[in-house]
Amino acid sequence: MTPQPPSIELARTLVRELVAAGVRHAVLCPGSRSAPLAYALAEAHHAGWLHLTVRLDERGAGFVALGLTRSGAGMRPVAVVTTSGTAVANLHPAVLEASHSGDSIVVVSADRPHEWRGTGANQTTDQVGIFAGAPRFAADVPAGYRREAVRGLVTRALAAATGAFTGDPGPVHLNVGLAEPLVPERKPASGHLELEKLRMADWLAGPPPPAVELRGGLAEAASIPAGRRTLLVAGDRAGAHWFALAEAAGWPVLAEPSSGARLPGAIRHYRDLLAAGLGDEAERVVVVGHPTLSRPISRLLARTDTEVVVVSRSRWTDVAGVAAQVCADLVAPAAEPSDLSWWDRWQQADTDLAAALDDAATSVAERVAHAVWEAEVPTLVLGSSNAVRAVDGVAPGRSDGALVVANRGLAGIDGTIATATGLALGTGSPVRALVGDLTFLHDSASLLRGVHEAEVDLQVVVMNDSGGAIFETLEPGTLSQQDALARATFERLFATPQQADLGALAAGFDASHVLVDARKPGGLDGLREVLARPISGRSVVEVRIGRDDLAGAAEARRVAAGRIVHS
């Protein structure tokens, strides 16, 4: 066995213990200080211990890791590895999203030796605590750290990342000091270094290390009585099983698209029906997942005349602080006649409203969203801002088993394409993403693929309305209707239209591009034809939609919902 420099030995030991702790995917960004970690990961990849993905920029890499965490059974933790300096800071958006969404990202940042801090040494800053309170666990690992202590350190970090003992999973941060030399000692093969194909190193001989078993505890399930008019609010990542429980109990299901509970029978137009007052008679609300999409839901969950029961095994949503009970699980009661009557009332109102809505009450964006929602695909990623809300307003329940993902931890537009890329890499199956034009421009560089990296089957559908459509439906949009000056101010400060050639951008990243104008006759049929084709490689479907009809469609739905609820 060839003796190795201390940094190489530390990196190999760290990678070995990450594998033992359950890490099966790692995302790496290129860098010099992180070279020992890069070599160790490459060797582990070739040995079949884990799968290594390389990405050019750290901000995108963090969201690729986020997508990978959500792609596999058991939501395994995923490592993301960077060099020192600003590279680490660029992970902050993904770390924040992972913190609020409960995703197990393991940040491993290379650092200069501790004694270089504060000396003016190149690319040296204080990386300790750089993510503030977002990580569930953080450790500063100095150069020369004892290899024997690495297993205990990684075990503690992964227990925190997976929430094994707390029920509160999230990101963790290992900041690893690495001293020169930073490359492994290798014997030449046939007179030259074997760079193209790394041979299995001695440290990888034999099978992967046995996994460390972590066991946590769960709180008992709570029981609540039947016979009260109850609504089930299913937020992001709630889970499909809640629909069956609610149906058996006679609780109408108000499910966000990424909840997993948007199944046939869930109330499609719940936002409009709540706004029209159908929920005023509710006596109890059961909250699962992380609801974030609509103000009618926020108002419902803030009522003091309604019992609010929150179900969560870790962090829970109770923004107004009115929850009467927080429990880890529920035992559903058998429905009584009053419950079934309440269920039927919501079902009928939802059916009537769907029948009453014509093109004037449905924006072009919503019609596009409906077409995307109904097109078959194993995984659908919904961008934040207007895209997910357009789906939420019109999407019927689906039962095809598709995984619907949205970054709703902090609901930012950061890294949406990168998240979708991670999901495609992790699942090995096609992924479709629905985003707005600003979300696409914000993360278009994540379409870039290194020539040595695996191709993904990813289709990005861009609703191009030339700006921030969501603001049309918020207070700035209302104010903008007062006069020409207010409108001009709105366009510059909120809508922020851009002159960008999305087709040229796609071509620059070696992705195919199709343009559809949904505003023209036959445009939606053309979109459906594109969506029906198999997804192969990276592609961009640009759909022109405009923003002019948003306010009018919302008002038409409001009137129709009021008429149905109060008739």
Number of C-alpha atoms within 10 A of each C-alpha: 6 10 10 14 16 21 25 25 18 25 24 23 21 23 24 24 23 28 22 20 24 20 24 20 24 28 25 26 21 17 16 13 24 27 22 25 31 27 18 23 27 20 23 23 19 17 19 14 21 22 18 21 23 20 20 16 18 25 24 29 30 36 32 32 35 33 30 32 27 22 22 13 8 9 13 21 30 28 28 27 31 32 25 25 19 14 20 23 16 17 24 18 20 27 28 21 25 28 24 19 25 21 30 33 32 30 25 23 25 29 30 27 17 18 10 14 16 10 9 9 11 11 15 18 19 13 20 17 14 17 19 10 11 20 25 22 18 24 17 17 20 17 19 15 16 12 14 10 11 19 18 10 16 22 20 18 24 27 24 23 29 27 22 18 14 17 21 21 27 27 33 31 26 20 25 30 22 27 20 14 15 19 18 18 12 13 11 10 9 7 7 9 12 13 9 6 10 14 11 14 15 9 14 18 9 8 9 16 15 11 14 16 11 14 9 10 9 12 11 11 12 14 12 11 11 18 18 19 21 26 24 23 27 28 25 25 21 23 16 17 10 21 25 15 18 23 20 16 22 29 29 26 29 26 29 31 29 27 26 27 28 27 21 12 19 26 24 28 22 27 19 22 24 20 19 21 14 19 20 13 12 16 15 19 23 22 25 24 24 24 25 16 20 14 12 18 18 15 12 20 26 17 16 13 13 20 19 25 22 23 22 21 16 13 16 17 19 18 10 12 12 16 21 12 12 18 17 16 17 18 13 20 16 15 20 14 11 14 22 18 15 20 23 15 14 24 17 13 19 23 13 15 20 17 9 13 15 12 11 15 21 20 22 25 28 25 19 25 25 18 18 22 23 15 15 17 21 15 22 25 26 30 29 23 20 22 25 24 21 21 24 25 21 18 24 21 19 17 12 11 13 13 17 22 25 25 26 24 18 17 16 18 21 22 29 31 32 27 30 34 33 28 31 24 25 20 18 13 16 23 27 30 26 28 27 30 26 23 25 26 15 15 17 21 19 24 24 17 18 12 7 8 11 11 16 24 19 26 27 25 27 25 29 25 21 19 22 21 27 20 18 24 14 11 9 19 20 15 14 18 13 10 9 10 11 15 18 13 15 20 19 11 12 17 23 14 17 12 7 11 8 21 16 13 18 21 13 13 16 15 19 18 19 15 17 20 18 22 15 10 9 11 17 19 13 14 22 15 11 16 20 12 10 12 18 15 14 24 23 24 24 23 24 22 24 19 19 13 16 20 16 15 19 17 13 17 23 17 13 19 29 19 12 17 21 9 6
